[in-house]
């Protein structure tokens, strides 16, 4: 008897190279803001949330991919956009302090 599967298996998001790098970036961003930004600076929230948003959207997108490839792709694009936002925050940090990349 043939068994039919209508839904694909959920991706193991923890094994995704993209997720692993994003998680590392989140941890580094958290350490960075503790060391280099002053308490009360709104940039802290922006940077940490952008890094967190990336990891969370990878997880959500991977899980949603079981039923909707379209949703998976959209959430992965949100994750990518969060990384671009974070990159810009780091670039602004360097620029405002006249530091080179």
Backbone as a printed PyTorch tensor [residue, N CA C, xyz], in Angstrom:
tensor([[[ 0.8380, -1.1850,  0.0000],
         [ 0.0000,  0.0000,  0.0000],
         [ 0.8850,  1.2510,  0.0000]],

        [[ 0.5960,  2.1800, -0.8630],
         [ 1.3610,  3.4200, -0.9590],
         [ 0.8170,  4.4370,  0.0390]],

        [[ 1.7500,  5.0580,  0.7290],
         [ 1.3600,  6.0770,  1.7040],
         [ 1.6030,  7.4580,  1.0860]],

        [[ 0.5920,  8.3050,  1.1390],
         [ 0.7060,  9.6420,  0.5610],
         [ 0.8880, 10.6680,  1.6710]],

        [[ 1.7820, 11.6030,  1.4200],
         [ 2.0120, 12.6970,  2.3660],
         [ 1.6400, 13.9980,  1.6670]],

        [[ 0.7210, 14.7120,  2.2530],
         [ 0.2680, 15.9620,  1.6550],
         [ 1.1000, 17.1500,  2.1110]],

        [[ 1.6840, 17.0190,  3.2770],
         [ 2.5140, 18.0980,  3.8100],
         [ 3.9640, 17.6430,  3.8160]],

        [[ 4.8370, 18.5560,  3.5010],
         [ 6.2470, 18.1930,  3.5820],
         [ 6.6970, 18.2860,  5.0370]],

        [[ 7.8050, 17.6760,  5.3260],
         [ 8.3380, 17.7190,  6.6880],
         [ 8.8620, 19.1180,  6.9850]],

        [[ 8.7670, 19.4970,  8.2400],
         [ 9.3140, 20.7910,  8.6560],
         [10.8320, 20.7510,  8.5390]],

        [[11.3950, 21.8560,  8.1180],
         [12.8510, 21.9560,  8.0310],
         [13.4280, 21.9770,  9.4450]],

        [[14.5780, 21.4120,  9.5860],
         [15.2860, 21.4760, 10.8610],
         [15.9980, 22.8260, 10.9020]],

        [[15.2900, 23.8530, 11.3420],
         [15.8200, 25.2190, 11.2780],
         [17.0970, 25.3780, 12.0850]],

        [[17.2790, 24.5750, 13.1250],
         [18.4990, 24.6750, 13.9370],
         [19.7360, 24.2470, 13.1490]],

        [[19.5360, 23.4070, 12.1420],
         [20.6490, 22.9320, 11.3290],
         [20.9300, 23.8400, 10.1350]],

        [[20.0450, 24.7990,  9.8820],
         [20.2490, 25.7080,  8.7520],
         [21.4420, 26.6170,  9.0100]],

        [[22.3390, 26.6610,  8.0390],
         [23.5280, 27.5140,  8.1510],
         [23.1200, 28.9750,  8.3780]],

        [[22.0970, 29.4110,  7.6600],
         [21.5650, 30.7700,  7.7760],
         [21.1120, 31.0510,  9.2110]],

        [[20.4200, 30.0950,  9.8100],
         [19.9590, 30.2790, 11.1940],
         [21.1410, 30.3220, 12.1590]],

        [[22.0940, 29.4310, 11.9970],
         [23.2480, 29.3890, 12.8940],
         [24.0170, 30.7040, 12.8730]],

        [[24.1980, 31.2530, 11.6860],
         [24.8940, 32.5500, 11.5840],
         [24.0630, 33.6640, 12.2170]],

        [[22.7570, 33.6290, 11.9840],
         [21.8740, 34.6510, 12.5570],
         [21.8690, 34.5820, 14.0830]],

        [[21.8660, 33.3780, 14.6310],
         [21.8940, 33.2060, 16.0860],
         [23.1980, 33.7420, 16.6640]],

        [[24.2990, 33.4560, 16.0000],
         [25.5970, 33.9800, 16.4330],
         [25.6010, 35.5040, 16.3720]],

        [[25.0480, 36.0490, 15.3140],
         [24.9760, 37.5020, 15.1690],
         [24.1170, 38.1210, 16.2670]],

        [[23.0380, 37.4480, 16.6400],
         [22.2060, 37.9300, 17.7440],
         [23.0250, 37.9730, 19.0390]],

        [[23.7400, 36.9020, 19.3300],
         [24.5500, 36.8400, 20.5550],
         [25.6350, 37.9230, 20.5540]],

        [[26.2850, 38.1040, 19.4120],
         [27.3230, 39.1370, 19.2980],
         [26.7390, 40.5360, 19.4390]],

        [[25.5730, 40.7570, 18.8510],
         [24.9200, 42.0660, 18.9460],
         [24.5450, 42.3630, 20.3880]],

        [[24.0550, 41.3730, 21.0950],
         [23.7020, 41.5600, 22.5020],
         [24.9480, 41.9470, 23.3060]],

        [[26.0450, 41.2440, 23.0800],
         [27.2960, 41.5590, 23.7840],
         [27.8180, 42.9400, 23.3810]],

        [[27.7220, 43.2660, 22.0920],
         [28.1900, 44.5580, 21.5860],
         [27.4650, 45.7090, 22.2690]],

        [[26.1410, 45.6430, 22.3210],
         [25.3850, 46.7540, 22.8860],
         [25.6810, 46.9080, 24.3780]],

        [[25.9030, 45.8000, 25.0750],
         [26.2440, 45.8750, 26.4980],
         [27.5830, 46.5920, 26.7100]],

        [[28.5120, 46.3380, 25.8060],
         [29.8610, 46.8780, 25.9650],
         [30.0310, 48.2890, 25.4070]],

        [[29.3940, 48.5820, 24.2680],
         [29.7100, 49.8210, 23.5670],
         [28.6080, 50.8770, 23.5420]],

        [[27.4060, 50.5490, 23.9190],
         [26.3290, 51.5340, 23.8730],
         [25.9010, 51.8960, 25.2890]],

        [[25.5010, 53.1400, 25.4490],
         [25.0950, 53.6070, 26.7690],
         [23.6480, 53.2410, 27.0390]],

        [[23.3920, 52.8850, 28.2700],
         [22.0340, 52.5450, 28.6880],
         [21.0930, 53.6990, 28.3220]],

        [[19.9300, 53.3580, 27.8110],
         [18.9560, 54.3690, 27.4130],
         [19.0270, 54.7410, 25.9460]],

        [[20.0900, 54.3270, 25.2640],
         [20.2370, 54.6010, 23.8320],
         [19.2190, 53.7460, 23.0680]],

        [[18.3750, 54.3890, 22.2680],
         [17.3480, 53.6490, 21.5130],
         [17.9550, 52.6850, 20.5090]],

        [[19.1840, 52.9270, 20.1300],
         [19.8560, 52.0410, 19.1900],
         [19.9650, 50.6260, 19.7550]],

        [[20.0630, 50.5160, 21.0650],
         [20.1530, 49.1970, 21.6990],
         [18.9470, 48.3620, 21.3230]],

        [[17.7590, 48.9100, 21.5670],
         [16.5380, 48.1700, 21.2400],
         [16.4560, 47.8500, 19.7550]],

        [[16.8040, 48.8290, 18.9220],
         [16.7230, 48.6340, 17.4780],
         [17.6210, 47.4880, 17.0160]],

        [[18.8650, 47.5020, 17.4810],
         [19.8290, 46.4980, 17.0340],
         [19.4780, 45.1010, 17.5460]],

        [[19.1620, 45.0110, 18.8210],
         [18.8450, 43.6990, 19.4010],
         [17.5710, 43.1450, 18.7760]],

        [[16.5790, 43.9870, 18.5730],
         [15.3250, 43.5120, 17.9750],
         [15.5010, 43.1210, 16.5140]],

        [[16.3460, 43.8290, 15.7750],
         [16.6000, 43.4530, 14.3800],
         [17.2800, 42.0830, 14.3240]],

        [[18.2510, 41.8620, 15.2100],
         [18.9420, 40.5770, 15.2480],
         [17.9910, 39.4640, 15.6800]],

        [[17.1650, 39.7490, 16.6660],
         [16.1950, 38.7530, 17.1510],
         [15.1420, 38.4660, 16.0800]],

        [[14.6860, 39.5050, 15.4070],
         [13.6860, 39.3450, 14.3550],
         [14.1870, 38.3930, 13.2800]],

        [[15.4510, 38.4780, 12.9720],
         [16.0220, 37.6010, 11.9570],
         [15.8810, 36.1400, 12.3820]],

        [[16.3330, 35.8160, 13.5760],
         [16.2640, 34.4230, 14.0210],
         [14.8160, 33.9440, 14.1260]],

        [[13.9540, 34.7880, 14.6610],
         [12.5590, 34.3900, 14.8540],
         [11.8400, 34.1650, 13.5180]],

        [[12.1500, 34.9850, 12.5290],
         [11.5110, 34.8190, 11.2270],
         [12.0300, 33.5920, 10.4810]],

        [[13.2600, 33.2130, 10.7300],
         [13.7790, 31.9720, 10.1430],
         [13.0200, 30.7860, 10.7360]],

        [[12.8610, 30.7990, 12.0530],
         [12.1290, 29.7180, 12.7190],
         [10.6910, 29.6680, 12.2090]],

        [[10.0260, 30.8110, 12.2320],
         [ 8.6270, 30.8680, 11.8100],
         [ 8.4720, 30.4740, 10.3480]],

        [[ 9.3800, 30.9520,  9.5090],
         [ 9.3160, 30.6200,  8.0900],
         [ 9.5280, 29.1420,  7.8360]],

        [[10.4690, 28.5510,  8.5530],
         [10.7240, 27.1180,  8.4030],
         [ 9.5100, 26.3030,  8.8010]],

        [[ 8.8780, 26.6870,  9.8770],
         [ 7.6910, 25.9720, 10.3420],
         [ 6.5110, 26.1930,  9.3810]],

        [[ 6.3560, 27.4130,  8.9000],
         [ 5.2530, 27.7190,  7.9800],
         [ 5.4380, 27.0250,  6.6410]],

        [[ 6.6720, 26.7180,  6.2920],
         [ 6.9660, 26.0680,  5.0250],
         [ 6.3320, 24.6950,  4.8670]],

        [[ 5.8910, 24.1240,  5.9680],
         [ 5.2100, 22.8300,  5.9090],
         [ 3.9370, 22.9440,  5.0790]],

        [[ 3.2580, 24.0590,  5.2160],
         [ 1.9860, 24.2270,  4.5110],
         [ 2.0120, 25.2870,  3.4180]],

        [[ 2.9990, 26.1880,  3.4500],
         [ 2.9950, 27.2730,  2.4730],
         [ 4.4110, 27.7260,  2.1280]],

        [[ 4.8380, 27.3800,  0.9470],
         [ 6.1510, 27.8310,  0.4730],
         [ 6.1680, 29.3450,  0.3400]],

        [[ 5.0450, 29.9080, -0.0840],
         [ 4.9560, 31.3670, -0.2370],
         [ 5.2030, 32.0750,  1.0900]],

        [[ 4.5780, 31.5910,  2.1610],
         [ 4.7700, 32.1870,  3.4770],
         [ 6.2080, 32.0080,  3.9450]],

        [[ 6.7630, 30.8410,  3.6740],
         [ 8.1530, 30.5730,  4.0480],
         [ 9.0940, 31.5780,  3.3870]],

        [[ 8.9120, 31.7880,  2.0990],
         [ 9.7690, 32.7180,  1.3580],
         [ 9.5990, 34.1420,  1.8880]],

        [[ 8.3660, 34.5380,  2.1540],
         [ 8.1160, 35.8880,  2.6800],
         [ 8.8140, 36.0900,  4.0250]],

        [[ 8.7170, 35.1090,  4.9100],
         [ 9.3370, 35.2470,  6.2260],
         [10.8580, 35.2120,  6.1420]],

        [[11.3960, 34.4430,  5.2300],
         [12.8540, 34.4380,  5.0390],
         [13.3140, 35.7910,  4.5020]],

        [[12.4960, 36.4200,  3.6690],
         [12.8270, 37.7680,  3.1920],
         [12.7530, 38.7940,  4.3140]],

        [[11.8170, 38.6170,  5.2390],
         [11.7550, 39.5010,  6.4110],
         [13.0200, 39.3190,  7.2420]],

        [[13.4670, 38.0760,  7.3970],
         [14.7080, 37.8080,  8.1310],
         [15.8910, 38.5080,  7.4580]],

        [[15.9470, 38.3950,  6.1420],
         [17.0350, 39.0460,  5.3890],
         [16.9870, 40.5640,  5.5460]],

        [[15.7870, 41.1290,  5.5060],
         [15.6320, 42.5800,  5.6760],
         [16.0630, 43.0120,  7.0780]],

        [[15.7990, 42.1950,  8.0700],
         [16.2310, 42.5100,  9.4360],
         [17.7520, 42.5560,  9.5200]],

        [[18.4160, 41.6440,  8.8090],
         [19.8790, 41.6670,  8.7840],
         [20.4100, 42.9210,  8.1040]],

        [[19.7350, 43.3480,  7.0520],
         [20.1530, 44.5810,  6.3750],
         [19.9930, 45.7850,  7.2990]],

        [[18.9100, 45.8040,  8.0530],
         [18.6850, 46.8730,  9.0220],
         [19.7940, 46.8710, 10.0760]],

        [[20.1370, 45.6980, 10.5650],
         [21.1920, 45.5810, 11.5720],
         [22.5400, 46.0210, 11.0010]],

        [[22.8130, 45.6250,  9.7810],
         [24.0560, 46.0330,  9.1330],
         [24.1380, 47.5650,  9.0640]],

        [[23.0390, 48.1840,  8.7160],
         [23.0130, 49.6490,  8.6350],
         [23.2650, 50.2770, 10.0100]],

        [[22.7070, 49.6890, 11.0580],
         [22.9550, 50.1940, 12.4150],
         [24.4380, 50.1290, 12.7710]],

        [[25.0880, 49.0210, 12.4360],
         [26.5260, 48.8990, 12.6970],
         [27.3180, 49.9190, 11.8650]],

        [[26.9190, 50.1060, 10.6190],
         [27.6000, 51.0870,  9.7620],
         [27.4340, 52.4990, 10.3190]],

        [[26.2460, 52.8280, 10.8170],
         [26.0240, 54.1370, 11.4230],
         [26.8680, 54.3070, 12.6840]],

        [[26.9760, 53.2690, 13.4680],
         [27.8090, 53.3200, 14.6720],
         [29.2340, 53.7060, 14.2920]],

        [[29.7730, 53.0350, 13.2720],
         [31.1300, 53.3390, 12.8270],
         [31.2350, 54.7520, 12.2650]],

        [[30.2790, 55.1290, 11.4420],
         [30.3060, 56.4280, 10.7940],
         [30.2570, 57.5880, 11.7910]],

        [[29.3630, 57.4950, 12.7580],
         [29.2110, 58.5950, 13.7310],
         [30.4240, 58.7260, 14.6400]],

        [[31.2340, 57.6950, 14.7120],
         [32.4290, 57.7280, 15.5500],
         [33.7050, 57.8590, 14.7070]],

        [[33.5000, 58.1190, 13.4260],
         [34.6040, 58.3030, 12.4650],
         [35.5620, 57.1120, 12.4800]],

        [[34.9670, 55.9200, 12.5120],
         [35.7460, 54.6800, 12.4910],
         [35.6010, 54.0340, 11.1200]],

        [[36.6230, 53.3230, 10.7040],
         [36.5850, 52.6610,  9.4110],
         [35.9960, 51.2640,  9.5560]],

        [[35.3860, 50.8230,  8.4880],
         [34.8080, 49.4860,  8.4600],
         [35.9050, 48.4630,  8.3190]]])
